[in-house]
Amino acid sequence: MWREFFELVGFPLDDAIAVVAVLHPEFFEMTEPLFVDVALSERLVRGQTVAFQGRQILPFSGPKTTRVCRNLDGRKFLSLFKNSIGSLS
């Protein structure tokens, strides 16, 4: 689906990026902790994730326990990824 919808080529590195987020958080630019809510039971928006930043139209609030990634240092990530793959041969 990601190829057709986003017109991307190659292969996604979602799992590798998730691992790097744990092992090398310095590669990422993150928000301060935010309250994040996920629609669990609504039919049309089930799974929609909302990070509450600043002023909101609806008065939802909760614990600020989630940081959202805003940027990844792609050069550092790809260098680590290539070196890791290369060390397997």
CNS distance restraints for C-alpha pairs under 8 A (distance, minus, plus):
assign (resid   1 and name CA) (resid   5 and name CA) 5.86 0.50 0.50
assign (resid   2 and name CA) (resid   6 and name CA) 5.38 0.50 0.50
assign (resid   2 and name CA) (resid   7 and name CA) 7.00 0.50 0.50
assign (resid   2 and name CA) (resid   8 and name CA) 6.75 0.50 0.50
assign (resid   3 and name CA) (resid   7 and name CA) 4.79 0.50 0.50
assign (resid   3 and name CA) (resid   8 and name CA) 4.80 0.50 0.50
assign (resid   3 and name CA) (resid   9 and name CA) 6.39 0.50 0.50
assign (resid   4 and name CA) (resid   8 and name CA) 7.46 0.50 0.50
assign (resid  13 and name CA) (resid  17 and name CA) 6.05 0.50 0.50
assign (resid  14 and name CA) (resid  18 and name CA) 6.23 0.50 0.50
assign (resid  15 and name CA) (resid  19 and name CA) 6.40 0.50 0.50
assign (resid  16 and name CA) (resid  20 and name CA) 6.24 0.50 0.50
assign (resid  16 and name CA) (resid  81 and name CA) 7.96 0.50 0.50
assign (resid  17 and name CA) (resid  21 and name CA) 6.11 0.50 0.50
assign (resid  17 and name CA) (resid  77 and name CA) 7.87 0.50 0.50
assign (resid  18 and name CA) (resid  22 and name CA) 6.78 0.50 0.50
assign (resid  19 and name CA) (resid  23 and name CA) 6.32 0.50 0.50
assign (resid  20 and name CA) (resid  24 and name CA) 5.22 0.50 0.50
assign (resid  20 and name CA) (resid  25 and name CA) 7.03 0.50 0.50
assign (resid  20 and name CA) (resid  77 and name CA) 7.61 0.50 0.50
assign (resid  21 and name CA) (resid  25 and name CA) 4.93 0.50 0.50
assign (resid  21 and name CA) (resid  27 and name CA) 7.48 0.50 0.50
assign (resid  21 and name CA) (resid  28 and name CA) 7.22 0.50 0.50
assign (resid  27 and name CA) (resid  72 and name CA) 5.79 0.50 0.50
assign (resid  27 and name CA) (resid  73 and name CA) 5.30 0.50 0.50
assign (resid  27 and name CA) (resid  76 and name CA) 6.93 0.50 0.50
assign (resid  27 and name CA) (resid  77 and name CA) 7.09 0.50 0.50
assign (resid  28 and name CA) (resid  69 and name CA) 6.58 0.50 0.50
assign (resid  28 and name CA) (resid  70 and name CA) 7.44 0.50 0.50
assign (resid  28 and name CA) (resid  71 and name CA) 5.67 0.50 0.50
assign (resid  28 and name CA) (resid  72 and name CA) 4.57 0.50 0.50
assign (resid  28 and name CA) (resid  73 and name CA) 6.34 0.50 0.50
assign (resid  29 and name CA) (resid  69 and name CA) 5.99 0.50 0.50
assign (resid  29 and name CA) (resid  70 and name CA) 5.48 0.50 0.50
assign (resid  29 and name CA) (resid  71 and name CA) 4.95 0.50 0.50
assign (resid  29 and name CA) (resid  72 and name CA) 6.35 0.50 0.50
assign (resid  30 and name CA) (resid  67 and name CA) 6.05 0.50 0.50
assign (resid  30 and name CA) (resid  68 and name CA) 5.51 0.50 0.50
assign (resid  30 and name CA) (resid  69 and name CA) 4.52 0.50 0.50
assign (resid  30 and name CA) (resid  70 and name CA) 5.50 0.50 0.50
assign (resid  30 and name CA) (resid  71 and name CA) 7.16 0.50 0.50
assign (resid  31 and name CA) (resid  67 and name CA) 5.33 0.50 0.50
assign (resid  31 and name CA) (resid  68 and name CA) 5.36 0.50 0.50
assign (resid  31 and name CA) (resid  69 and name CA) 6.57 0.50 0.50
assign (resid  31 and name CA) (resid  70 and name CA) 6.93 0.50 0.50
assign (resid  32 and name CA) (resid  67 and name CA) 5.88 0.50 0.50
assign (resid  32 and name CA) (resid  68 and name CA) 7.86 0.50 0.50
assign (resid  33 and name CA) (resid  64 and name CA) 5.18 0.50 0.50
assign (resid  33 and name CA) (resid  65 and name CA) 5.40 0.50 0.50
assign (resid  33 and name CA) (resid  66 and name CA) 5.03 0.50 0.50
assign (resid  33 and name CA) (resid  67 and name CA) 4.67 0.50 0.50
assign (resid  33 and name CA) (resid  68 and name CA) 7.75 0.50 0.50
assign (resid  34 and name CA) (resid  51 and name CA) 6.49 0.50 0.50
assign (resid  34 and name CA) (resid  52 and name CA) 6.31 0.50 0.50
assign (resid  34 and name CA) (resid  53 and name CA) 6.89 0.50 0.50
assign (resid  34 and name CA) (resid  63 and name CA) 7.57 0.50 0.50
assign (resid  34 and name CA) (resid  64 and name CA) 4.26 0.50 0.50
assign (resid  34 and name CA) (resid  65 and name CA) 5.92 0.50 0.50
assign (resid  34 and name CA) (resid  66 and name CA) 5.21 0.50 0.50
assign (resid  34 and name CA) (resid  67 and name CA) 6.07 0.50 0.50
assign (resid  34 and name CA) (resid  68 and name CA) 7.86 0.50 0.50
assign (resid  35 and name CA) (resid  51 and name CA) 6.07 0.50 0.50
assign (resid  35 and name CA) (resid  52 and name CA) 5.61 0.50 0.50
assign (resid  35 and name CA) (resid  61 and name CA) 6.69 0.50 0.50
assign (resid  35 and name CA) (resid  62 and name CA) 5.64 0.50 0.50
assign (resid  35 and name CA) (resid  63 and name CA) 5.50 0.50 0.50
assign (resid  35 and name CA) (resid  64 and name CA) 4.17 0.50 0.50
assign (resid  35 and name CA) (resid  65 and name CA) 6.18 0.50 0.50
assign (resid  35 and name CA) (resid  66 and name CA) 6.34 0.50 0.50
assign (resid  36 and name CA) (resid  49 and name CA) 6.96 0.50 0.50
assign (resid  36 and name CA) (resid  50 and name CA) 5.60 0.50 0.50
assign (resid  36 and name CA) (resid  51 and name CA) 4.36 0.50 0.50
assign (resid  36 and name CA) (resid  52 and name CA) 6.07 0.50 0.50
assign (resid  36 and name CA) (resid  62 and name CA) 7.97 0.50 0.50
assign (resid  36 and name CA) (resid  64 and name CA) 7.42 0.50 0.50
assign (resid  36 and name CA) (resid  65 and name CA) 7.79 0.50 0.50
assign (resid  36 and name CA) (resid  66 and name CA) 6.45 0.50 0.50
assign (resid  37 and name CA) (resid  49 and name CA) 5.83 0.50 0.50
assign (resid  37 and name CA) (resid  50 and name CA) 5.37 0.50 0.50
assign (resid  37 and name CA) (resid  51 and name CA) 6.58 0.50 0.50
assign (resid  37 and name CA) (resid  52 and name CA) 7.99 0.50 0.50
assign (resid  38 and name CA) (resid  46 and name CA) 7.83 0.50 0.50
assign (resid  38 and name CA) (resid  47 and name CA) 5.95 0.50 0.50
assign (resid  38 and name CA) (resid  48 and name CA) 5.65 0.50 0.50
assign (resid  38 and name CA) (resid  49 and name CA) 4.45 0.50 0.50
assign (resid  38 and name CA) (resid  50 and name CA) 6.35 0.50 0.50
assign (resid  39 and name CA) (resid  45 and name CA) 6.58 0.50 0.50
assign (resid  39 and name CA) (resid  46 and name CA) 5.08 0.50 0.50
assign (resid  39 and name CA) (resid  47 and name CA) 5.29 0.50 0.50
assign (resid  39 and name CA) (resid  48 and name CA) 5.48 0.50 0.50
assign (resid  39 and name CA) (resid  49 and name CA) 6.66 0.50 0.50
assign (resid  40 and name CA) (resid  46 and name CA) 5.37 0.50 0.50
assign (resid  40 and name CA) (resid  47 and name CA) 5.99 0.50 0.50
assign (resid  41 and name CA) (resid  46 and name CA) 6.03 0.50 0.50
assign (resid  42 and name CA) (resid  46 and name CA) 5.07 0.50 0.50
assign (resid  52 and name CA) (resid  56 and name CA) 6.98 0.50 0.50
assign (resid  52 and name CA) (resid  61 and name CA) 7.92 0.50 0.50
assign (resid  56 and name CA) (resid  60 and name CA) 7.86 0.50 0.50
assign (resid  72 and name CA) (resid  77 and name CA) 7.75 0.50 0.50
assign (resid  73 and name CA) (resid  77 and name CA) 6.28 0.50 0.50
assign (resid  74 and name CA) (resid  78 and name CA) 5.95 0.50 0.50
assign (resid  75 and name CA) (resid  79 and name CA) 6.03 0.50 0.50
assign (resid  76 and name CA) (resid  80 and name CA) 6.20 0.50 0.50
assign (resid  77 and name CA) (resid  81 and name CA) 6.06 0.50 0.50
assign (resid  78 and name CA) (resid  82 and name CA) 5.93 0.50 0.50
assign (resid  79 and name CA) (resid  83 and name CA) 6.08 0.50 0.50
assign (resid  80 and name CA) (resid  84 and name CA) 6.00 0.50 0.50
assign (resid  81 and name CA) (resid  85 and name CA) 6.17 0.50 0.50
assign (resid  82 and name CA) (resid  86 and name CA) 5.92 0.50 0.50
assign (resid  83 and name CA) (resid  87 and name CA) 6.15 0.50 0.50
assign (resid  84 and name CA) (resid  88 and name CA) 6.90 0.50 0.50
assign (resid  85 and name CA) (resid  89 and name CA) 7.61 0.50 0.50
